[in-house]
């Protein structure tokens, strides 16, 4: 599993894991205090069951200043149950919930059911989608089960078991992409003809976009192959890295929300570029806020580095 010595220090021993657990417990407490879930019985129905670290998107944490006051208004009623039945017998529409609640005279029903992450392309042959590292319905020609089981066993032995409370069973509906960009099967074949973008599942796409795009272009044009002992030089490690990514997401239920900068650092290391973009000493790197502008100029840096390598 890739990571710096700081990550190993914080997550590779009981003391470090306890400190991290306390940090996120405090973050959750602050969020709950801000929402004031204890202010009214109906507010308690909105209390999230999982920690903020388990959320796949940070978009639900930042809200309008008057949101909670609006929800506490007497004319707002909160139900926490599944819809069992919708009856649309004129002149009234009613809803029955799984907890037995009957809601009469419904004027409007908004379905906020989320979306299914899938590639809306019919591949011929069907196994081509899996070969490209995309979510697939038919069997993959590469048997991921042995390596994913090995990775899962290692993670469960090395990391805090509380991280895996929301573990999900293996699924075909995930990407198997190296660095979340390139098919490991194509890499092993020496094929540099396909790259996928945006398989990140987080709210920091703007910070990642340019770095990921540059990595993809470097991959497609053979630039990464020119790097001695580069990231593509060992197909076995490529498959292992993909398995770690897939298993970690399945065990924890999280995406790259808190790993955006480490992900960018990883891509920048692959490219041979300086990943420290704050423009100051080490202490500035600890407190600086990284945004899209932090990576301004990386395309020119990459082109200059390649030009020097060809001289």
C-alpha positions in Angstrom: 0.0 0.0 0.0 1.5 3.3 -1.1 1.9 6.1 1.3 4.4 8.4 3.1 6.0 7.7 6.5 3.5 10.1 8.0 0.6 8.0 6.8 2.3 4.8 8.2 2.9 6.7 11.5 -0.8 7.7 11.9 -2.4 4.5 10.6 0.1 1.8 11.1 -0.1 1.6 14.9 -2.8 1.7 17.7 -1.8 5.1 19.1 -1.9 6.8 15.7 -5.2 5.2 14.8 -6.7 6.3 18.2 -5.6 9.9 17.4 -7.2 9.8 14.0 -10.4 8.3 15.4 -10.6 11.0 18.0 -10.1 13.7 15.3 -13.0 12.5 13.2 -15.1 12.0 16.3 -14.6 15.6 17.1 -15.4 16.7 13.5 -18.6 14.7 13.7 -19.4 16.3 17.1 -18.9 19.8 15.7 -21.1 19.1 12.7 -23.9 17.7 14.9 -23.6 20.7 17.3 -23.8 23.1 14.3 -27.0 21.4 13.1 -28.3 21.3 16.6 -29.8 17.8 16.3 -30.7 17.8 20.0 -32.9 20.9 19.7 -36.0 19.0 18.7 -37.1 15.4 18.4 -37.7 15.7 14.7 -34.2 17.0 14.2 -32.8 13.9 15.7 -34.3 12.0 12.8 -31.9 13.8 10.5 -28.8 12.7 12.6 -26.5 10.8 10.2 -25.7 7.2 11.2 -22.2 7.3 9.6 -19.3 9.6 10.3 -18.4 12.4 7.9 -15.4 10.4 6.8 -17.7 7.7 5.5 -19.5 10.2 3.2 -18.7 9.7 -0.5 -19.2 13.4 -1.2 -18.7 16.5 1.0 -21.5 18.5 -0.7 -24.0 17.8 2.1 -22.0 19.3 4.8 -21.9 22.9 3.6 -25.4 24.4 3.5 -27.2 27.8 3.5 -27.0 29.6 6.8 -30.8 29.4 7.4 -31.2 25.7 6.4 -31.5 24.3 9.9 -33.9 27.1 11.1 -36.1 26.4 8.1 -36.2 22.7 8.9 -37.1 23.5 12.5 -40.1 25.5 11.4 -43.4 24.0 12.6 -44.7 23.4 9.1 -41.8 21.1 8.2 -42.4 17.4 9.1 -39.7 14.8 8.9 -40.2 11.1 8.3 -37.3 8.6 8.2 -38.7 5.5 6.4 -39.0 4.0 3.0 -42.0 4.6 0.7 -44.2 1.5 0.8 -46.9 2.7 -1.6 -48.1 5.8 -3.5 -51.8 6.0 -4.2 -52.9 8.4 -6.9 -56.6 8.1 -6.7 -58.2 11.4 -7.7 -58.8 13.9 -6.2 -56.1 13.1 -3.6 -52.6 11.5 -3.8 -51.4 9.8 -0.6 -48.2 8.1 0.5 -47.8 5.1 2.9 -44.4 4.7 4.5 -42.8 1.5 5.7 -43.2 2.4 9.4 -47.0 2.6 8.9 -47.3 6.4 8.5 -50.0 7.6 6.1 -49.5 11.0 4.5 -52.7 12.2 2.8 -53.3 15.0 0.3 -49.8 15.1 -1.3 -49.4 18.0 -3.7 -45.9 17.1 -5.0 -43.5 14.2 -4.7 -39.8 14.7 -5.6 -37.8 11.6 -6.2 -34.2 12.3 -5.1 -33.0 8.7 -5.6 -29.5 9.3 -6.8 -28.1 7.8 -9.9 -26.5 4.6 -11.1 -22.8 4.9 -12.0 -22.5 3.0 -15.3 -21.0 3.4 -18.7 -23.9 3.8 -21.2 -22.1 2.0 -24.0 -22.8 -1.4 -25.4 -19.5 -3.1 -26.0 -19.0 -5.8 -28.6 -17.8 -8.2 -27.5 -19.3 -7.5 -24.0 -16.1 -8.4 -22.2 -14.4 -5.4 -23.9 -15.7 -3.1 -21.2 -14.1 -5.1 -18.4 -10.9 -5.3 -20.5 -10.9 -1.5 -20.5 -11.2 -1.4 -16.7 -14.8 -0.1 -16.8 -17.7 -1.3 -14.7 -18.9 -4.6 -16.3 -21.8 -7.0 -16.3 -20.2 -9.9 -18.0 -17.2 -11.8 -16.5 -13.7 -10.2 -16.7 -11.0 -12.2 -18.4 -8.7 -11.3 -15.5 -9.6 -13.0 -12.2 -9.5 -10.2 -9.6 -10.7 -12.4 -6.7 -7.3 -13.9 -5.6 -5.4 -10.6 -5.5 -8.3 -8.7 -4.0 -8.6 -11.3 -1.2 -4.9 -11.0 -0.5 -5.1 -7.2 -0.4 -8.2 -7.3 1.9 -6.5 -9.7 4.3 -3.5 -7.4 4.5 -5.6 -4.3 5.1 -7.7 -6.0 7.8 -4.5 -7.1 9.6 -2.7 -3.8 9.3 -5.4 -1.2 9.8 -8.0 -0.4 12.5 -11.1 -2.7 12.1 -13.4 0.2 12.9 -12.6 1.6 9.4 -14.5 -1.3 7.9 -17.9 -0.9 9.5 -19.5 -0.1 6.1 -17.8 -2.9 4.1 -19.6 -3.8 0.9 -19.4 -7.1 -0.9 -17.3 -7.2 -4.1 -19.1 -5.9 -7.2 -18.6 -5.7 -10.9 -20.0 -2.2 -10.9 -16.7 -0.5 -10.1 -13.8 0.7 -12.2 -10.6 -1.3 -12.3 -8.3 1.5 -13.4 -4.7 2.1 -12.6 -4.5 5.6 -11.0 -8.2 5.7 -11.8 -7.2 6.4 -15.4 -5.7 3.5 -17.3 -6.7 -0.1 -17.8 -4.2 -2.5 -16.2 -4.8 -5.1 -18.9 -3.9 -2.6 -21.6 -0.8 -1.5 -19.6 0.3 -5.2 -19.4 -0.1 -5.5 -23.2 1.8 -2.3 -23.9 -1.4 -0.7 -25.3 -1.5 3.0 -24.7 -4.7 3.7 -26.7 -7.3 4.3 -24.0 -7.7 6.4 -20.9 -10.7 7.2 -18.7 -11.2 10.5 -16.9 -13.3 11.5 -13.9 -13.6 8.1 -12.0 -13.1 9.9 -8.7 -16.4 10.1 -6.8 -15.5 13.2 -4.8 -16.2 16.9 -4.6 -12.7 18.0 -5.4 -12.7 17.3 -9.2 -11.5 20.9 -9.9 -8.3 20.3 -7.9 -7.6 17.0 -9.5 -8.7 17.7 -13.1 -5.5 19.2 -14.6 -3.1 16.8 -12.9 -5.2 13.8 -14.0 -5.5 15.2 -17.6 -1.7 15.6 -17.8 -1.1 12.1 -16.5 -3.6 10.7 -19.1 -1.9 12.6 -22.0 1.5 11.4 -20.8 0.1 7.8 -20.8 -1.5 8.1 -24.2 1.6 9.6 -25.8 4.1 7.2 -24.3 5.7 9.8 -22.0 5.3 7.6 -18.9 7.2 4.8 -20.7 10.2 7.1 -21.2 10.7 7.4 -17.4 13.3 4.9 -16.1 11.6 2.5 -13.6 8.4 4.5 -14.2 4.9 3.6 -12.9 4.1 1.4 -15.9 7.3 -0.7 -15.7 6.0 -3.4 -13.4 2.5 -4.8 -14.5 2.3 -6.9 -11.4 2.5 -3.8 -9.2 0.0 -2.1 -11.5 -2.6 -4.9 -10.8 -1.9 -4.8 -7.1 -2.3 -1.1 -7.0 -5.7 -1.3 -8.7 -6.8 -4.1 -6.3 -5.9 -1.9 -3.3 -7.9 1.0 -4.6 -11.0 -1.2 -5.3 -10.8 -3.1 -2.0 -10.2 0.1 0.1 -13.3 1.7 -1.4 -15.3 -1.4 -0.8 -14.2 -1.9 2.8 -14.5 1.7 3.9 -17.3 3.0 1.7 -15.3 6.1 1.0 -13.8 7.6 -2.2 -11.0 10.2 -2.5 -12.6 12.9 -0.3 -9.7 13.1 2.1 -7.1 11.7 -0.3 -7.3 14.3 -3.1 -3.9 15.8 -2.4 -2.2 12.4 -1.9 -3.7 11.3 -5.1 -2.3 14.4 -6.9 1.0 13.8 -5.2 1.0 10.2 -6.6 0.3 11.4 -10.1 3.0 14.1 -9.9 5.5 11.6 -8.7 4.7 9.4 -11.6 5.3 12.3 -14.0 8.5 13.2 -12.3 7.3 16.7 -11.3 7.5 18.6 -8.1 4.5 17.9 -6.0 5.1 20.6 -3.4 3.2 23.6 -4.9 2.8 25.9 -2.0 5.9 27.9 -2.8 7.4 28.0 0.6 9.2 26.0 3.3 7.9 22.8 4.9 5.8 24.6 7.4 3.9 26.3 4.6 3.1 23.0 3.0 1.5 21.9 6.3 -0.9 24.9 6.4 -1.3 26.0 2.8 -4.7 25.5 1.0 -4.3 23.7 -2.4 -6.6 24.7 -5.2 -6.6 24.5 -9.0 -4.2 27.4 -9.3 -1.6 25.5 -7.2 -1.0 23.3 -10.3 -0.7 26.2 -12.8 2.2 25.6 -15.2 2.6 21.8 -14.8 2.1 21.2 -18.5 5.0 23.5 -19.3 7.1 21.8 -16.6 6.3 18.4 -18.1 7.2 19.5 -21.6 10.5 21.1 -20.5 11.4 18.0 -18.6 10.7 15.8 -21.6 12.8 18.1 -23.8 15.7 17.9 -21.4 15.5 14.1 -21.4 15.8 14.0 -25.1 18.9 16.2 -25.3 
